[in-house]
Structure formats: structure tokens, C-alpha cells
Amino acid sequence: MTIGATHKSLGIGVATLALLGGVATAGTAHATGNVTAHSTAAAAKKCTYTKSLGYYCGYYKGNGTVRKGSKGNAVREVQALINQTTSYKPKLKVDGDFGKNTKAAVIWFQKKYHVKPYDGVVGKKTWKELRLK
């Protein structure tokens, strides 16, 4: 097999993987107005869209304030929402511990989607944007 044939085979494999859903797709609800996530990605619990709440990942339905040092299901919900509805890299560990990595991801999210203040605190405005309600 030649180098050219190897690249062609790899290209076909990647294209096949994409057709079978093995590659995440990106899109922005803000630009299109569609009821879709900021982008999609696989995770342990899948976030789904509901008319009453917006995106929900199965951890927390509220909108209480969480910040660095917070722990629990509200933090897991934030982590899962960022992982599954945005293009943020690297993906967060969905562990319910709001540490420096989660704070950095929240600040990135707030800046990208213009949710002021850019403080890394998830309050009502940030929850609303995370859920795309």
C-alpha cells in the first residue's frame, strides 16, 4: 500500500465514523436561533432539552448560585451543561466539585456568550444561558 492509498483509507474511515455519529458536531444556537445546544458531545448522562426548563442533564433543575468551593448536583449540572452544550476544551470532570477548572470554564462560557459579569459565578443569568431557555 502506498502513502497516498493510506491517506485515502484514513479519510474514508474518518468519513464513515462521522456518518455513524462518532464525531461531535458543532453549532451555535445563538447564531441560528435553533433550539439546539451550543454544540454536542457524548457524556455519561445526556443532556436533553425540555420546553419548561431548557437543557437538563439529570443532576439539578434549579438555578441557585454556585461558585468556587461549591459541591453537589448543581455543580455536576453546570459541568455537564458546559461539556455537552459548548465547545469548551478540555472537557470538565463531572465530579460535583467547583474548583479552578470549573471556574475557568464558567468564565470562558460567560465571555463567549456575553453573560456579565465575567466572574465565574453561576447565578440566574448564567443558568438561563447554560440552559438556553
N, C-alpha and C positions, 0 to 999 in steps of 0.2 A: 504494500500500500504506500502511495506517495504522500508527501506532506499535504499537497492540495486535496487529495482524497480524504485525508484525516480531518482537515478543517471542514470539508463538506459534510462528513459524517457527524462531526460535533455540532455543526449548525442544524442539521436535521434533528439530532437528538434534543437540542435546546428548543427548537420549534415544536417538537412533539410534546415535550414537557410543558411548554407554555399552553398548548392546546388542551392538555389534560388537567390544567389548573395548578401546576406545580410552581408557577412563578407568580409572585404577588403583583397586582396591578395598582397603578396609582391614579388618583383623580381628586379633584377638589370640589367639594360641594359649594364652596363659596363662589367659585368662578362660574359654575354651571347652573347653580340653583337646584340641582337634582337632590333627591333625598338619598344620598349615598354618603359613605364615610369619607373622611379626608383622603384615605387610601385604605387598601385592605391587606391583611396579613394573617397568617394562621397563628393560633394560640391555644392554650389548654381549654379555656372557656371562650366560646364565640360570642362576641357582642352582636346583638340584634337590635333593629330599630322598631320602636313602638310609637304609636301616634300620641299616647298620653305622656310618655317620659322622654322620648328621643332614644339615643343609643344607650343600651343597658347590657352589662357584661355578666350579670348574675351575682354580683357581690354586694351592691349598695344602691338603693333607689333614691336616697335623699340628696340634699345639696348643702350639707353642713360644711363649715370651713375646716380644711385640713392643711397642714403646713409641716415643715421640717420638724421631726420629732413625733408626729402623729403616727399611730399604728392602728391596724384593723382593716375591716372590709371596705370602708370608704377609701382608704389609700389603695387597696387592691383594685377597686373600681377605676380610680384615676390612672393607675399603672396600666391596666388592661385597655382602657379607652385610648391612651396615648399609643400603646403598642399597636392596636388594631385599627385605629381610625386616622393615624398620621404616618408620615414617612420618617419619623424620628429614628435615628440610629445612634448608638446601638440600642436594641430593644431592652426595655426595663425588665428586671426580675420582678414578677408579680408575687411579692412576699409580704405585702401589708406594712412595710416599714418605710416611712417617708424620710429618706436620707438624702445625701448630697446628690446622688444620681437622679432621683425623682425630682428634686428641686430644680436641677439643671434642665430636665425635660419639661417641667411645667413652665419655666421661664422661656425656654425655646418656643413652646406652644403659644404662650401669651404674646410673644413678639411676632411670631408668624401669623397669628390670627387677630392681632391688634386688640388684645384684651388687656386694658390698662387697669391698675399699674402692673408693671413687669416685675413683680416681687416674688414669684414662686409660691404664692399662697393661693390655694384653690377655694375661692369663695363663690357666691351665686353667679357672678358674671362668667367666671371660668367654667363652672359646671355647665352653664347654659351652652356655652360654645363647644365644650367637650361632647355634649350630648346632641348638639345640632338640632335642638328643639325648635 
